[in-house]
Amino acid sequence: MQDVSLFSIDEVSHAEIYGFHFPCVSHDLQEIAWQALNLAIRRIADPEIKPGKVVVRGKLVA
């Protein structure tokens, strides 16, 4: 039997209930939603605004 390591991009809900722990990158969903809403409002206010990039950094949960 081989060992298998898993890594998740988002936290696996309820994994610890079943005795599993997966290292993951956790994202701040409220911040992502806030930034998306802010971009949409700015675009509505000024349709000529050029597309931009917003980076919301995740946090490594080991």
N, C-alpha and C positions, 0 to 999 in steps of 0.2 A: 504494500500500500504506500502511496506517495503522499507527502505533505502538500497541501494546497494553500496558497496565500491569496486572500482577496483584498481588494481596495475599492472603495466606493467614491463616486463623485459627489454624492449627497448622502446625508445620514440615512441609514436604514432604520426606519421606524420599527419599534418593537423587537429589534434583533436581540437585545440583551435579555428580554423575557425568555427567549429560547436558548440562552446561554452562549450567544455569539457576540463577538465584538469585531467590527470591521473598521480599520483605519479609514478615514475619509477626509474629503475637503468639504467643510461646512460653509454654506452660503447664507448671507443675511438677506432673507427674502423680502423683508420690509424695505431695506435699502434699495434692492433691485426694483421693487415696485415703485418706490418714491422717485428714483431716477427715471424710470420709464414714463411715469406720469408727468414729470417735469419736462422731459423731452417733447411729449405730446402737446403740452400746454404751450411751450415755446414755439412749436411748429404751427399750431393753430393761430397764435398771435402774429407770427411772421412766416407765411408760407414760402417765402424766398430763402429762408435760413438753410444753410447747407447742412447735410447730415454730419453728425459728429460721432465721437466714440466716447463711451463712458465705461470705466473699469471699476467694478466692485470686486475687491479682492476677497477671496475665501480664506478660511482658517483651517490649517491642518489639525485634525483631531486624531491623535495616534492611539 
